Amino acid sequence: MFTKKGIGVSSGIAIGRAYLLDRKRLAVSRVEITDEQIKDEIERFKRALATSKDQLEDVKQRHYSDILREHSYILDSHILILEDKTLVNGTAQAIRDLKINAEWAVKGVIADFVRLFDEIEDEYIRERKLDIEHVGERILKNLMGQRMDGVVELPPDAVVVAHDLAPSDTLQLKKDRVVGFATDIGSRTSHTAIMANSIGISAVVGLEDVTERVDNGDLIIVDGSQGIVIVNPDGATLLEYRQRQQKHLGLLEELQKIKGLPAITIDGHSVELVANIETPDEIEQVIDKGARGVGLYRTEFLFMGRPDLPTEDEHFRAYKEIVEKVAPHAAVIRTLDVGGDKISSALDLGDEINPALGLRAIRFCLKHQDIFETQFRGILRASAFGKLKILLPMISGVQELRKAKQMLRDAMDRLRQENIPFDESIEVGVMIEIPSAALTADILAKECDFFSIGTNDLIQYALAIDRSNEHVAYLYEPLHPAVLRVLSSVVKAAHNHNIPVAMCGEMAGEPLYSVVLTGLGFDNLSMNPAFINRVKRIIRSTTLTEARQLAEEILSCSTTDEATHYVERYMTRRFPDEVGAG
């Protein structure tokens, strides 16, 4: 018996037999070619692209179900990557210029893509590099004549153990035979995690070397709630987890009952629970999970993997689709939050020593006003079809806010001159994710309509740590006294000026913090849709008085450990079933 710690991404307890799925990286060699071979090599690459696209389309056709309908955008995004001009033209150019085989050219272009994504600050967007890698692997396998797809015949109660799982892998596994996933790599925001949550399969990712330590047929427990995998458990451990498994199934039934209910405390205080999304196709999942709207739409995906910039009409169509699908609720559109990240080759700014602190987000948009105006016009036009709000990222002070609002007013003036309708009273919010914005929240609150706190960045900037750096990631502490004081002061500043305050970072979707955030006074929590009902059940089971008392207690703590231990003890005692459930 041994235990591995990873990242729990889909709650619950799975008990079954290990089935190793071979999805390790392919070994690719560089082969020099002659001038005469260049044309044939490019054609071979294009045939592999066409085959890859046909395979994905076939997966969609053969496995179209309620689950796939909800996540078809993932396979569609893989198809779009296959059609991307940077990939297609870049690979062909590499074959010509370097006189190399298609496999090596594909590997190089995919590696360049991945490096760009590694520089991106937003973890959710950064993790899309896995999709690029999955597509690259598919092309390479087709170039090398290796079998790619097919429904895997699994034994009953199988726990699939793999280096990684592509979305197409996940869709083709027979759900009635799979009880859990365990992978070497991955994160909470990977598409494997998102799909496992929707399918209802317990999953732990980021286990590093689980494929090397597990054999086919090993008895294995996947605890997606605590993020651990236990291999060949002893009798006592197995009995304990079977009891916990039954308890979790009861919790799922309870969560289903409250799906359509609001998040209101016992004493009548309401907290709006909304969703973070990346594409309009996710709206069906948002509604199904009981979200009351979209609290954060990451518009960067309109700019990703393309050599050109999205047009005003592309912006308009994307936002219009969102606002119509989410009606009668509101959708918050975050303006472009890239810069040094260089998601689109059309946004290439050259290398920056520290992109996270460089020309990105609002700084980039104010410098490139044509891009900003195009996005503003698209948002404004879509606002005529439902309730849209604008969220400005990385605002460091009121001067940037005023400049952005002036640009918005200018865009409004031009639309009026063109007789194009829009919401004249559209709300503009500020994302509080920089210490300077938090410290001047009382000034900013006078000139905007709402705040949304991005804890992922705010915590990193406040504590001067990079949580993607394994040497200092342990210092990323949401309950650090400095973080708690910042959160409390921003909420008070907002409420003193009668504007609502939301949280859209990962902290918002963590059940452990639900009562604390309610007590601190957050009006709105925006999260991955999978966590909404879990957070909702906690809020509906507490009182505002109780929540405020807890918030006051931890605000008086001197250290992170004191605050964390206090909250863990409190939440484990009050909500033993919900805490740690994913």
N, C-alpha and C positions, 0 to 999 in steps of 0.2 A: 504494500500500500504506500502511495506517495501522493502529495498534494501540490498542484501548480496554481499560482496566483496570476490572474490576468485581468481583463476588463469585462465586467458583466454588461452586456448590451441588450439582452432580452431576458426578462425576469422568469423565475420559475425554477423548478427542479426537474432535471431529466436523468433517468437511470436506464442504462442500456449497454449494448456491446459496441466497442469501438470498430468503426469501419474507416480505414485509411483511404483517402481519395488523393491520388497523385496529381498535385497541381503545382509542382515546384518549377522554378525557373528553367528555361531551356538553355542548353549550351549552344552558343552560336559562334561560328568561326568566320574570320575575314578571308575572303578569296579575291585575289586580283583577277580582273577580266580584261579582255582586249577591246579595242574600239569597235570591232565587228560584233562583239557580244552585247554591247550596251543596249541596243534596241530590244533584243530578245529578253534581256534581264528586266527592263522596264515593263515589258508586256507581261512577264511572269509575275511581277509585283502587282500589276493591275488586275490580273486574274485572281490573285490571292485576295485582293480587296473585294472583288465581286463575289467570290465564294464566301468570304466572311460576312458580307451583307446578307447574302441568301440564307446563310445559317441562322443569323439573328432573326430574320423575317420568319423563318421556319419555326423557330422556338416560339415566337409570338403566336403563330397560327395554331401550333400543336398544343400549346399550354395556355390558351386564352381562357381565363377564369376570373372570378371575382378578385382573386389575389393579383393576377397579372394586370387586370384592368386598372387596379389601383396603382400599380408600379410600372406600367408600360412605358412611362417616360424614361425609365432607367435604360431599357433596351433601345429606346429611340435615341437617347443621348449617345449610346455606343455606335449606333448607325451614323449619327451626325459626325462623330469623330472620324469614322471611316471615310466620310465625304469631305473632311476638312482639307482646304487647299494647302494649308501649311504642311500637313502630313503628306498629302499626295504629291504636291510639287516639290516639297523639300526632299522626299525620298528619291524621287526621279532625278533631281538635281545632284544629289549625293552620288548616285550611281554613275551619272555622266562625268562629274568633276573628279571624283576620286577613283573611278574605274574599279568599283567594288561590287560584290554580289548584293542582291536585294536584301537578304537577311541582315547583313551587317549595316546596310544603309537604314533599314527600318529600326534596328536596335539603337543606332545613333540618334535618329530623329526623336524616337520615343524618350530616350534618355534626356534630350534637351527639353522636351515638354515637362518631364518630371522635375527637372532642376528648377524650372520656372515656378512650378506649383510649390516646391519646397520653400520658396522665398515668401510665399503668401502668408500674411499674419493671421487671417481668419481661418481657424482650424477646420471649419466645415468645408470651406472651399479648398483648402490645402489637401484634404483627404480625397478630393476628386481625382488626385493623381493615380489612385488605385484603378479608376475606370480607364484611364489612359493606358496603364500597364496591362489591364485585362484585354483591351483591344489590340495592343501590340503583340501580346502572346497569341491571340487568335490569328493574326496575320502571319506570324512566324510559323505557327503550326501548319497553316495551310501552305506556306511556301515550302516547308520541309516534308510535306506529305503525311503529316501525323494526324491521327484521328482526333477530332475536336469535340464534337457533341454526341449526345445520345443519352437516353434515360438510363441511369445507373440502377441496376437490379440490386436492391439492398435487402439484407435480412430484416426481420421484424425488430422493432425497438433499437434501431441503429443510431449511434452517436457518430456523426460524420466528423472525422478528424482530418484536417487539411492545412497546408501552408497558408492558403487563402481560398476563398470561394468567389468566383465571378457571379454576377446576378443570373446569368444563364445557367450556371451550375445549380444554383439554389432553386430556380424554377423547375428544373428537370428532375429534382429529387422527389420521389413519391412521398407526399406528406404523411400518408397513413403508416409509413414505415420509419420515418425519421423522428426522433424525439429530441435531438440536441445537436449543436454545432460546437466545435472547438478548433480554433485556428491559431497558427503561429503569429500572424500579423493582423492588423485591423484596429479600428477605433470605434468609439460610440457613434461617430458620424459617417462611417462607411456604409455603402449601400447594402452590404451583407447584413449589417446590424439593423438597418431600417427594415429590410425585408423579413428578417427573422422575427422582429417585433410584430409585424403585421400577420405573419403566418401563425404566430403563437408558439414558436419553437425556442426553447431555452438556448442561449448562446453565450459563450465566453470567447473573446478574441485577445490578441496581443499576448499569447502564451509563450512566444519566442521559439521554443524547441519541442513543443508537444508532439509533433510528428515523429521526432527522433526517439521519444521515450515511451511511446505507446505502440503496442502490437495489435494487429487485427484480432478481434474477439475478446480483448481485455474488458472486464466489467468496469464501467466508468460512470461517475456522477458528474453532471454539469450543473453547477449552481449559478444560474444567471443573475440571481439576486445579489450574491456576495462576490461574484467574479472569481470563483475558484472551480477547479476541476480535481476530482479525487479518483485516482486510478487503482483498481483492485482493492476496494474498501473492505475493512474487516466487518464482522457481523454486527457489532454495536453501531458502527458508523452507518451501515446500510439501513438498519432499522430506524435510526434517527432521521435519515433523509427521506425514507418512505413516509414517515409521519409528517415531515415538513412539506412533502409533495402534496399530500391530501389537504393540508391547511391552505396551501397556495391556491389550489383549485377552487376552494371555497371563496377565497378573496376575489378571484377572477369573476365569479358569479355575482358577487356584491358590486364590483366595479361596473359590470354590464348594466346593472339596475339603475345606476346614477348617470349613465351616459348623457341623457337629455336634460339633466337637471342643472341649474346654475350653481356656482361656487359661492354659497352664502353661509356664513358662520351661524351657530346656534342662536346668537343674539342679533341676527339680522344684518350683519355687515357683508357687503358684496365685494368680491374680487374677480375681475374679469380674467378668464384663462383663454389665451389665444395662442396661435401657432407660428413657428418660424418655418418658412418654406424657401425653396430655391427655384421652382418652376410652377407655372399655372396648373400643370397636370396633377400636382399634389393636393389640390383643393378638395377632391373627393375624400381623401384620407382625413384631411382636416375636419371636414363636416362629420364623417363617420366616427371620429374620436370624440366628438362633442365640443370642439373648440368654438368659441364665440367670435370668430374672425381671425384675421392674419395680423400678428403683431410685428412681423419682420419679413419682408420679401427682399431677398438678396439679389439685386439687379445685376450683379457681376456676371451672372450666367448668360446674360444677353451679349456679353462681350467676349466670352471664352472661346478659345480654339478657332479663331477666325482672323483672316488677314485684314479685314475691313471693319468699320464701325457700324453698329446697328443704326438703322434709319429712324426717323421720327415715327413712321408708320409701324415699324417693328416694335418700338417702345409702346406705342398706343395700343396695338393689338394685344400685347402681353398683359398690360395693366387692365385693359377693358375685360379680358377674359377672367382675370382674377376677381375684379370687383363685381362682375355679374354673377360669378359662381358663388361668391361668399355672401352675397346679399341675403338678408337685410343688414348683415354685420359690416364692419369697416375693415379695410386693408391698409396697412402701413407700408409705404414704399420707401425703402432706404435708397438714397441716391448713390451713384457709383462710388465704391469704396476700394479703388485700386490706385496704382500709380507705379511705384517702383516694382510692383508685382509683375507688371507686363503680361497680363492675362492674354490680351490681344496683341498681335504683332503691330497693329496700327497704333498701339499705345506705348511703343517702345521708347523709353526715356534714356536709355543707356544705363550703365551700371551705377548703383549707389552703394556706398560703403555700408549703410544701415537703412535698408528700405523701410523698415518698420517705423523709423523716425524721419523719413524723408518726404518726398513729394507724393503724397497719397491722399485718397479720400477728398475732403473738401478743399485741401490745398491744391490738389491736382485739378479739380473741377474749376476753381476760381482762376487758375492759370490758363486752362483750356476751355474758355467760355463757350465756344461753339458746341463742344460735346455736352456741356452742362445745359445749355439752352435747348438742345435737341431733346434731352431727357425731360426737362421741365415741360416742354410743349407736349410730349407724349403723355406725361402724367396728367397734365391739365385737361387735355382732350378726353382722356379716359374718365376723369372725375365727373363728367356729365352723365355717366352711366351708373353711378353708385357712390358710396362713401369711401373716398380715398384720402389718406393723410400722407404728408411728405416728411421723411426723417433724414436729417442732415448728419452725416457721420464725421467723427474726429474734429468737432468744433473745439477750438482751444480758447475762444473768447468771443465777446459780443461783436467785435469788429468783423470777424468772419461771418457771423450770423447776419449782420446788417448787409454785407455785400451780397450774400446768397439771396436774401429776401428782396434786395433791389433787382437782382437778375430775374427773380420770379415775377416781380411786378412788371418788369419790362416785357417778359414773355406773355404775361396777361394782356398787356396793352396791345401787343401785336395780334394776339388772337381776337381781341375785340374788334380791331380794325378789319380783320378778315371775316368777321361775323361767325366765328367758330365758338360754340358754347363750351363752358366749363364751370366748375363750382367756384363762384366768386368768393366764398368764405372757406376755401380749403385750408385745413389746419397744417401748420408747419411746426415740427418738433425738433429737438436737439438731442443727439446721442451723447450721453455723458460717459466718456470712456478715457478722458485725459484728466489728470489731477487739476490742471488749470481750470478746466470747465467745472469740475466739482467744487473748487474753491470759490468760483465766481457764479455759482448756481443762482444766487439771489439776484444777480444782475441779468443773467440770461433769462430767468423766469419771467422778467418784465416784458420780454420781447419775443416770446414764442408761445405756442399753445399747449405743449406737453414735453415732458422729458422721457427718454428711454435709456436706462443705464445698461451699457454693454460691459458686463462684469468680466468677460474673458480678457479684454484689453485693460480695463481699469485696474484689475488686480495685478496684472503684470507690470503696468506702468507705476502703480503705487508702491509695489514692493520691489521694483527693479529686478525682476526675474523673468527668465524665458522658460516657460513650462515645457517647451519642446527640447530643452537642454537637459539631458538625463542627470547632470551633475547638480542642478539647482531646482529641478522640477518639484522636489519635496517642499520647497518654500512657497509654492503656490497654495495659499491658504485663504479660502473664502471667509473664514471666521477669525482672521487676524484682527486685533483691536483697531488697527488703522483702517482696514477695509470697512468694518462695522460702523465706525464713526463717520467715514465718508458717506456710506449709504444713508445713515440716519440724517446727516446734515443736508444731503441733496433732497431727500423726501420732505424735510421740513421747509426748505427753501421753496420747493414747488408748491406745497400746500399753503404757505404764507402768501403766495401770489395766485392762489386759486386755480392752479393748473394740475392735472393728473400726472402721476409718475409711474412708469412701467419699468420692468426689467426684462431684457431679452437675451442675456447670457445664459450659459449652462446652469448657473446657480439657480435660475428660476425654475428649472424642471427637476431639481433634486428634491425628493420628498423629505429628506432630512431637514431641509431649510424652510419648508413650507410655512410652519407656524411662526418662525422668526421673521420671515419676510412680511407675513400678514401683520405681525405686531409692529414692525418698523413703519407700516403704513402704505405699502405698495398698493396701488389701485389696480394694477394690471400685471400679469406674469405671462411672458411669451416663451414658448418652449417647443421641443419636438412633440408632435401630436401624440406619440406613444405614451407620454408621461402625464397627459392631462387628467385622466380620470383618477389616477393615483393621488395626484396633488389635490384634486377636487374632493376626494373622500376625506382627506385630512382636514381641509378647510371646513367642510360641512360637519365635522365632528368636534370642532373646537369653538371657543368663543373669542371675540375680539379682546375682551378683558384678559383672558388667559394668555392670548398671544402677545399682548402688550407687556404683560408681566414678564414673560420669557425674554422678550427683546430687552427690557430694562436690565434683567439679570445678566445677560451676556455682554451688554454694553459696559457693565461695571467690571468685567473680567480684565485682568492685567496681561494675560498671555493667550496665545492661540490655543495651547493645550487646555487651559482652563475653560475657555469658551466651547471648544469642541467636545470635551468630556461632558460638560454640563448639558449641551444640546443632545448629545448621543444618549445620555442617561435618561433625560426627560422624554425624548421621542421614542426610545425603546420601551419605556414604561407606558406611555400614553398610546402609542401606535405601533405595537410590536409586529403586526402583520405588514404594514405599509413601508416601514423604514428599511432601506436596503433592497427594495423590490425592483431593482433594475438601474 
